[in-house]
Structure formats: C-alpha cells, structure tokens
C-alpha cells in the first residue's frame, strides 16, 4: 500500500492507483475493472454505457455544451512476472513500492508488471470524474466522454470493434503515450500464431544412459516490443542459438522449449529441457558457457543481469522427446528467424519503420505454439513482413497451422491538426517551452478510433513510464502531476 503523502498531486490519482492495483485486469478479463468504473460513475451521478464488446464510456455533459472531447484509455494490462515468484494475475493484488533511480522517485511493483500502461489513463479519468463531481473542476461549454476500452494489449479488439454510437466528439485525447511530447502517429501491427505438429518419441533413459538437463536464460531487460530498437537481448533467440549449436555438435533429445509471455513483449526468460549422454554433462556445460559468454559481449552495458543456468534434473520422469526430424527443422527455423528492428525510418533518427517479434513459444502435448507480432509505419511493409515470415515457416518443412489473429493500421500523422495546435499552445503556456512531437513504433488505439468515430482529430500523451511490458515497469511520480497539469490546461483551452 502506497503512502499518499509521499506521492504528491493529484492525491485522487494515487488513491485510485492504489485501488486498481488490487483489481485484476488482464486482457479479455476486464469485467472487474469495468464494474469498478461503472460504480464510481454512478456514485458521482454520471451516466455510463457499455457496448457489446465491453468498452465503457462515462458521459459528462456541459451546461452550455458547444464542443465534445473524448478522453480515452484502455482498461487491460500486460501480465508479466519474474519466473521465480508465484503470482496469479487473476486474483493477486500487485505489490506496489517506491524506488529511487537517477535521483528520481518511481512507483513500481514487486517482480511483476505495474499496469501503469494504461492504469495511468484510468486514474486520470477517474480523478476527472471525482473532481468534476466535487465542483473542484468545471467546464462550461466542453462536454466530455470518458472512454475506457478493452483488449488493447491482446489485439486492440475494443477499439477495433467499438460501437460507433457509443461515443462521438470533435477531438480525441488518448492517454497512453509518453510525457513531455505529443504523439500524432504510430505503427500498425499484424499478430498471428503458429501451431507446429509435435511428433513425439519415447526413450528409455536408463537403457540409453541419458541425463535430463534444463537450460534456462533469464534476467534480461525485456520490455515493449515497440521499443526493441533499444538493443535488448531476446531470450528465445539466445536459447535457440545455443540449442542449434548443441544439436550440431552433440546428440541431444529435446523434450520442451518454452519462452516469453506475450506477443507484444520482448522475451526476458526462456528454457529448454532435453536429454544428453550422462558422461557429457560437464563437457556440454563448458561449451554452452563458452557460447553464452560470447553472446553476452553484444549486450555489454545494457543486459547487466543477463544470466544462464544449466542443471541436472535428477527426479525428471517425463521420457518424451520431440522427434529428430521435427527437432532439427524447428531449431533451424528458430535460429534464422529475425527478431527486432528490420528497417528504420529514412527521415526520423532512431524511429523504427518495421520490426518483428516472436513473443512466446510453448511446447504443448501435441503441438508447439508460437506467437508473433509484426509492426510497421506502412501497411504495405507490415504485410510484406507477414508474407516473408510465412515463407520462412513454409520452407522449414514442418507440418503446421498458421492463424491470423488480427491487425490494426498505422496512424498517419496530421501535422496540421487543429487539436495539435491547441495542445502545443497549452503546453508552451504552462511550461514556457516547446513540446516535442512524436511518431512512435508502438501501437495506439487512436489509429482505430479515428476510423470508427467520423471526423475526429486525435493526439496522445501520458506520464513518464519505463520498462513497459516487463517486471521492471515503473512510473515516475513527478511526471504524474506535470502531465495532469498539462491535461487540465488543455481542457481549459478547449472549454
């Protein structure tokens, strides 16, 4: 439980942040957080509406309404945790704490994602509701629709399938981006998953004198796959590289490969269980460590906690192994598969144009499942990446099923937007400096909402959060108040 006195203003924001940290809100399971929002709205006398897919809007009309603005966030969060802790996101509250990094104070969670993405937006909108109800805020001619969407982190399904009659407005302010800048464009995305048929053989461990062994890669930075240009290591790629080389040099029998947690997160952990000849354990261990130490050199200064564990599994009883045919083809595929940036923007430095991410791999009873997410600022090149990955999968010779999980288009920037001009003026008036203008490689729901709500103009901003989609996620305390003040000044100018 956070001490509100340590967190600054607005205190209502931090009170709500405490409260929602106890409410489960994994993608596709937003019912409890939606119920909380609905109850709060009713308590304050505001009408709320819910559409068929589960989005909720709270209506706050103005007495002499001349303009309608939609303020929007998503209710769900990415549920990632460190492998060494037990945490059930469907019922366990997040354990919040304050830390200090680079002389700044941050709120983070104990070994899990924090949910600042997009709990920040939720709490800003709840705070607005409360302050308007208590007459601490008043807008004479500006009506507000507070829109909370579902499934953003899964497939953007809430924004994609929103009922067009749920909300209308001239302007849209999305509260799911960064601080000290205004976002006016983003990449589009294509998600899909692959199910590779798993041929299984049973082996007699005693007769063949085989030793069950587990290889684990852990301690990586990970994070949002839309920020993979920051140089993070990819746990599944590293594991695959080591397994491929082991498979070429020795005889190994792979039982399972697991890694990652979400298509839109860079895998921080990955592991494989396999069988080797008993008397080769130490030799193989030395070989693996030699490879790993070479790989680590590529990430010096960034992946300080990157680690490896090689252990004997003395009480392992599962004697299943993936057939040699499938094993060889799968390792070839995983070894050559691209992860991270593919191309960069020709004009904007450090802005990725196209990227891809294998975010999750799981060995199931009869198949091996992989989940991918491709991103691009161009719909054409997003499809191009998708097609090339499908060709790689087909060339592997593996028996598989590929299933398209959905897509969203890029958000084309509008540098002449009237809302952008008003926001720039509001920022300069408040902070006495120009605000940065950004196009990001991550996906924002604004790209879908501007198509679903006719004629609406959009911008996005938010508080300063780092380590998104990883247990290192943290929210800068001071940035919450700065962004709140910017939001209020912008709304006053619109009023």
C-alpha positions in Angstrom: 0.0 0.0 0.0 1.4 3.4 -1.0 1.5 6.3 1.4 -0.3 9.1 -0.4 1.8 11.7 1.4 4.9 10.5 -0.5 3.3 10.9 -3.9 2.2 14.5 -4.5 -0.7 15.7 -6.5 -3.3 14.9 -7.5 -3.9 12.8 -4.5 -7.0 11.3 -6.0 -4.9 9.9 -8.8 -2.7 8.0 -6.4 -5.6 6.8 -4.3 -7.2 5.3 -7.4 -3.8 3.8 -8.5 -3.7 2.0 -5.1 -7.2 0.8 -5.6 -6.9 -0.5 -9.2 -3.7 -2.3 -8.3 -5.9 -4.7 -6.4 -8.3 -5.3 -9.3 -7.5 -8.0 -11.9 -7.4 -6.6 -15.5 -5.7 -9.0 -17.8 -6.7 -8.6 -21.4 -10.1 -10.2 -22.2 -10.8 -10.3 -18.4 -11.7 -6.6 -17.8 -15.0 -7.2 -16.1 -13.9 -6.3 -12.6 -12.2 -3.1 -13.5 -15.2 -2.1 -15.7 -17.5 -2.8 -12.8 -15.4 -0.6 -10.6 -15.5 2.3 -13.1 -19.3 1.9 -13.6 -19.9 2.0 -9.8 -17.7 5.1 -9.4 -19.5 6.9 -12.3 -22.9 6.1 -10.7 -21.7 7.3 -7.3 -20.8 10.6 -8.9 -24.1 10.8 -10.8 -22.8 10.3 -14.3 -24.4 8.0 -16.9 -22.3 5.2 -18.3 -22.8 3.0 -21.3 -21.3 -0.3 -22.3 -21.1 -1.7 -25.8 -21.3 -5.3 -26.9 -17.5 -6.0 -26.8 -17.2 -4.4 -23.3 -16.0 -0.9 -23.8 -17.4 1.6 -21.3 -18.0 5.3 -21.7 -18.9 7.8 -18.9 -20.8 10.8 -20.1 -20.1 14.2 -18.6 -22.1 16.9 -20.4 -21.5 20.6 -20.0 -24.3 23.1 -19.1 -23.8 25.2 -22.3 -22.1 22.5 -24.4 -20.5 23.7 -27.6 -17.8 21.1 -28.0 -17.3 17.4 -27.2 -14.0 15.9 -26.4 -13.3 12.1 -26.0 -10.7 11.2 -23.4 -9.6 7.6 -23.8 -7.5 4.9 -22.2 -7.5 1.1 -22.1 -8.5 -1.0 -19.1 -6.3 -4.0 -19.6 -2.6 -4.5 -18.7 0.2 -6.8 -19.8 0.7 -9.5 -17.2 4.4 -10.4 -17.0 6.2 -11.7 -13.9 9.6 -13.0 -13.0 9.9 -16.8 -13.1 11.0 -17.0 -9.5 7.8 -15.7 -7.9 4.3 -17.1 -7.6 1.7 -14.5 -8.7 -1.8 -15.1 -10.0 -2.9 -12.1 -12.0 -6.5 -13.3 -11.9 -6.7 -12.7 -8.2 -3.5 -11.5 -6.5 -3.0 -7.7 -5.9 0.1 -6.0 -7.2 2.7 -5.2 -4.5 3.5 -1.6 -5.1 6.6 0.2 -3.7 8.6 3.4 -4.2 12.1 3.2 -5.6 14.7 5.9 -6.5 16.7 5.8 -9.8 18.8 8.6 -11.1 17.6 10.9 -8.3 14.0 10.4 -9.4 11.3 8.7 -7.4 9.3 6.0 -9.1 6.4 3.6 -8.3 7.0 0.0 -9.3 5.6 -3.4 -8.5 7.4 -6.3 -6.8 8.6 -8.6 -9.6 5.6 -8.1 -11.8 4.4 -5.6 -14.4 2.9 -2.4 -12.7 0.0 -1.8 -15.0 0.9 1.9 -15.5 0.2 1.0 -19.1 -2.6 2.1 -19.1 -3.5 2.4 -15.4 -2.2 6.0 -15.7 -5.1 6.8 -18.1 -7.7 5.0 -16.0 -6.7 7.0 -12.9 -6.6 10.4 -14.7 -10.1 9.8 -16.0 -11.4 8.6 -12.6 -9.8 11.7 -11.0 -11.5 14.0 -13.5 -14.9 12.4 -12.7 -14.4 12.9 -9.0 -13.1 16.5 -9.2 -16.0 17.5 -11.5 -18.5 15.9 -9.2 -17.0 17.8 -6.2 -17.1 21.1 -8.2 -13.3 21.3 -8.0 -13.3 21.3 -11.8 -15.9 22.9 -14.0 -16.2 23.1 -17.8 -18.9 25.5 -19.1 -19.0 24.6 -22.8 -16.9 21.5 -23.1 -18.6 18.1 -22.8 -16.5 15.0 -22.0 -16.9 11.4 -23.0 -14.5 9.3 -20.8 -13.9 6.2 -22.9 -12.3 3.0 -21.3 -11.6 0.2 -23.9 -10.9 -3.5 -23.6 -8.3 -5.9 -25.1 -5.8 -3.3 -26.2 -2.9 -5.5 -25.2 -4.4 -8.6 -26.8 -5.5 -7.4 -30.3 -6.8 -3.9 -29.9 -10.2 -5.6 -30.1 -12.0 -2.9 -28.0 -11.1 0.0 -30.3 -11.4 -2.2 -33.4 -14.9 -3.3 -32.6 -16.3 -0.3 -30.8 -19.9 0.5 -31.4 -19.8 3.8 -33.4 -22.8 5.1 -31.4 -21.0 4.7 -28.1 -19.2 7.9 -28.3 -18.8 10.9 -30.6 -16.7 14.1 -30.5 -14.6 16.6 -32.4 -11.4 15.8 -30.6 -9.8 12.6 -29.1 -7.1 12.7 -26.4 -5.5 9.3 -25.9 -3.7 9.0 -22.5 -1.5 6.0 -23.4 1.7 7.7 -24.6 4.8 9.5 -23.1 5.5 12.7 -21.2 6.9 16.0 -22.5 5.8 15.2 -26.0 2.6 14.8 -28.1 2.2 11.7 -30.2 0.4 12.1 -33.5 1.2 8.9 -35.3 2.1 5.2 -34.7 2.9 1.9 -36.3 0.3 -0.6 -37.4 0.5 -4.2 -36.3 -0.2 -7.8 -37.5 -0.5 -10.6 -35.0 -0.7 -14.3 -35.7 0.2 -17.6 -34.1 1.6 -20.9 -35.4 0.9 -24.4 -34.2 3.6 -26.8 -35.3 2.6 -30.5 -35.1 4.7 -32.2 -32.5 6.0 -35.7 -33.3 6.8 -37.5 -30.1 9.1 -40.4 -29.4 9.5 -42.2 -26.1 13.0 -43.1 -24.9 14.4 -45.4 -22.2 16.6 -43.1 -20.2 18.2 -45.9 -18.2 19.0 -48.1 -21.1 20.5 -45.3 -23.2 22.2 -43.7 -20.1 20.6 -40.3 -20.8 20.5 -37.4 -18.4 17.6 -35.0 -18.2 19.0 -31.4 -18.3 17.5 -28.0 -18.2 19.0 -24.9 -19.8 17.5 -21.5 -18.8 18.2 -18.0 -20.0 16.9 -15.3 -17.5 17.4 -11.8 -16.1 17.0 -10.0 -19.4 15.6 -6.5 -19.6 12.8 -7.3 -22.0 10.1 -4.7 -22.4 7.7 -3.4 -25.0 8.3 -4.9 -28.5 7.6 -1.5 -30.0 10.9 -0.4 -28.3 13.1 -3.2 -29.5 15.5 -0.7 -31.1 17.0 -0.1 -27.6 19.2 -3.1 -28.1 17.7 -5.6 -25.6 18.5 -9.2 -25.8 15.8 -11.7 -26.9 15.7 -14.7 -24.6 14.1 -17.1 -27.2 16.7 -16.1 -29.8 19.6 -16.7 -27.4 18.2 -20.1 -26.3 17.6 -21.1 -29.9 21.1 -20.1 -30.9 22.6 -22.2 -28.2 20.3 -25.2 -28.8 21.1 -25.1 -32.6 24.8 -25.2 -31.9 24.4 -28.0 -29.4 22.3 -30.0 -31.8 25.1 -29.8 -34.4 27.9 -30.8 -32.1 26.3 -33.4 -29.9 23.4 -35.8 -29.8 20.6 -34.2 -27.8 16.9 -35.1 -27.5 14.7 -32.1 -26.8 11.7 -32.5 -24.5 10.4 -29.0 -24.5 11.1 -25.3 -25.3 9.3 -22.5 -23.5 9.9 -18.7 -23.6 8.3 -15.3 -23.4 4.8 -14.3 -22.2 3.1 -12.1 -24.8 3.4 -11.3 -28.5 4.0 -7.6 -27.8 6.7 -8.1 -25.2 10.4 -9.0 -25.8 11.0 -12.3 -24.1 13.1 -12.0 -20.9 13.2 -15.7 -20.0 13.3 -18.9 -21.9 14.2 -22.5 -21.1 14.5 -25.9 -22.7 14.5 -29.4 -21.2 16.5 -32.1 -23.1 18.3 -35.4 -22.7 22.0 -35.9 -23.2 24.5 -38.7 -22.6 25.3 -38.8 -18.9 29.1 -38.6 -19.2 28.9 -35.5 -21.4 27.2 -33.1 -19.0 30.4 -31.2 -17.9 31.7 -31.0 -21.5 28.5 -29.7 -22.8 28.2 -27.2 -19.9 31.6 -25.8 -20.7 30.6 -25.5 -24.4 27.3 -23.7 -23.6 29.0 -21.3 -21.2 31.6 -20.5 -23.9 28.8 -19.6 -26.4 26.9 -17.6 -23.8 29.9 -15.6 -22.8 30.5 -14.6 -26.4 26.8 -13.7 -26.8 26.9 -11.5 -23.7 29.6 -9.3 -25.3 27.0 -8.0 -27.7 24.9 -6.6 -24.8 27.6 -5.2 -22.5 26.3 -2.1 -20.6 22.6 -3.0 -21.3 21.9 -6.5 -20.1 23.7 -6.4 -16.7 21.6 -9.1 -15.2 21.6 -11.5 -18.1 22.3 -15.0 -16.9 22.2 -18.7 -17.7 21.5 -21.8 -15.6 22.4 -25.4 -16.6 21.1 -28.0 -14.3 20.7 -31.8 -14.0 17.1 -32.9 -13.4 17.5 -35.9 -11.2 13.8 -36.5 -10.5 12.6 -35.8 -14.0 10.2 -38.6 -15.1 8.9 -37.5 -18.5 10.7 -39.6 -21.1 9.1 -37.9 -24.1 11.3 -36.4 -26.8 10.5 -34.4 -29.9 11.3 -36.5 -33.0 14.7 -35.8 -34.5 13.0 -34.7 -37.8 10.9 -32.0 -36.1 13.7 -31.0 -33.7 16.2 -30.3 -36.5 13.7 -28.3 -38.6 12.4 -26.4 -35.6 15.9 -25.4 -34.4 16.8 -24.3 -37.9 13.7 -22.1 -38.1 14.2 -20.5 -34.7 17.9 -19.9 -35.3 17.4 -17.9 -38.5 14.1 -16.2 -37.6 14.5 -12.4 -37.4 13.6 -10.5 -34.2 13.7 -6.8 -33.5 14.2 -3.9 -36.0 14.0 -4.7 -39.7 14.2 -1.2 -41.2 14.5 2.4 -39.8 12.7 5.5 -40.9 14.6 7.3 -43.7 14.0 10.8 -42.1 13.4 10.4 -38.4 16.5 9.3 -36.5 16.1 6.2 -34.3 12.5 5.7 -35.4 11.9 2.1 -36.4 9.9 1.7 -39.6 9.4 -2.1 -39.5 10.0 -4.7 -36.8 9.0 -8.2 -35.8 8.8 -10.1 -32.5 8.5 -13.8 -31.7 7.0 -13.1 -28.3 6.0 -16.5 -27.0 6.8 -20.2 -27.5 5.2 -23.1 -25.7 5.6 -26.9 -26.0 2.2 -28.4 -25.6 1.0 -32.1 -25.5 0.6 -32.5 -29.3 2.0 -29.2 -30.8 4.4 -26.4 -30.3 2.8 -22.9 -30.3 4.5 -19.7 -31.4 3.0 -16.2 -31.2 4.3 -13.3 -33.3 3.7 -9.6 -33.7 4.9 -7.5 -36.7 4.9 -3.7 -36.6 5.4 -1.1 -39.4 4.6 2.5 -40.1 3.4 1.2 -43.5 0.6 -1.2 -44.1 2.4 -2.4 -47.2 5.6 -3.3 -45.4 3.7 -4.8 -42.5 2.1 -7.2 -44.9 5.5 -7.7 -46.5 7.0 -8.9 -43.3 4.0 -11.1 -42.6 4.4 -12.7 -46.0 8.1 -13.3 -45.6 7.7 -14.9 -42.2 5.0 -17.2 -43.7 7.5 -18.2 -46.4 10.2 -19.0 -43.8 7.7 -21.1 -42.0 6.7 -23.0 -45.1 10.4 -23.5 -46.1 11.0 -25.2 -42.7 9.1 -28.3 -44.0 7.3 -28.6 -40.7 3.6 -29.6 -40.6 1.8 -26.6 -39.1 -1.3 -24.4 -38.9 -0.9 -20.6 -39.1 -3.7 -18.5 -37.8 -4.1 -14.7 -38.4 -5.1 -13.1 -35.1 -5.9 -9.6 -36.3 -4.3 -6.3 -37.4 -4.5 -2.6 -37.0 -3.5 0.1 -39.4 -0.7 2.7 -39.0 -1.9 6.1 -37.6 -0.9 8.6 -40.3 0.4 11.9 -38.7 -1.6 15.1 -39.2 0.8 17.9 -38.6 -1.9 20.5 -39.4 -4.4 19.2 -36.8 -6.3 22.0 -35.0 -6.2 19.9 -31.8 -2.4 19.6 -32.1 -2.0 23.4 -32.4 -4.2 24.0 -29.3 -2.2 21.4 -27.3 1.1 22.9 -28.4 -0.1 26.3 -27.2 -1.4 24.8 -23.9 2.0 23.2 -23.2 4.1 26.3 -24.0 1.8 28.5 -21.9 2.2 26.2 -18.9 5.9 25.1 -19.2 7.4 28.0 -21.1 8.9 25.7 -23.7 8.0 24.0 -26.9 6.6 20.5 -26.7 8.1 17.6 -28.7 6.1 16.0 -31.5 6.4 12.2 -31.9 5.6 9.3 -34.1 6.0 6.0 -32.2 6.6 2.4 -33.3 4.2 1.1 -30.6 0.5 0.8 -31.5 -2.1 3.2 -30.1 -5.8 2.8 -30.2 -6.2 6.2 -31.8 -5.3 4.7 -35.1 -8.5 2.7 -35.0 -10.8 5.2 -33.2 -10.2 7.9 -35.8 -11.6 5.5 -38.4 -14.6 4.4 -36.1 -15.5 8.0 -35.0 -16.1 10.1 -38.1 -14.3 13.4 -38.4 -12.4 13.2 -35.1 -8.9 14.6 -34.6 -6.5 12.8 -32.2 -3.4 13.3 -30.2 -1.8 11.2 -27.4 0.3 11.8 -24.3 0.7 10.5 -20.8 3.0 10.3 -17.8 6.6 9.0 -17.8 6.7 5.3 -17.5 9.7 3.0 -18.3 10.1 -0.8 -18.7 6.7 -1.3 -20.1 5.5 -4.9 -20.6 8.2 -6.2 -18.1 8.5 -6.5 -14.3 10.9 -3.5 -14.5 7.9 -1.3 -15.4 7.9 1.9 -13.3 6.1 5.2 -13.2 7.9 8.5 -12.4 6.0 10.1 -9.6 6.6 13.8 -10.5 5.6 13.2 -14.1 2.1 12.3 -13.0 1.5 15.9 -11.7 3.2 17.5 -14.7 1.0 15.6 -17.1 -2.1 16.2 -15.1 -1.4 20.0 -15.2 -0.9 19.8 -18.9 -4.2 17.9 -19.4 -6.1 20.4 -17.3 -4.6 23.4 -19.1 -5.5 21.8 -22.5 -9.1 21.1 -21.4 -9.5 24.6 -20.1 -8.3 26.0 -23.5 -10.8 23.7 -25.3 -13.5 24.9 -22.9 
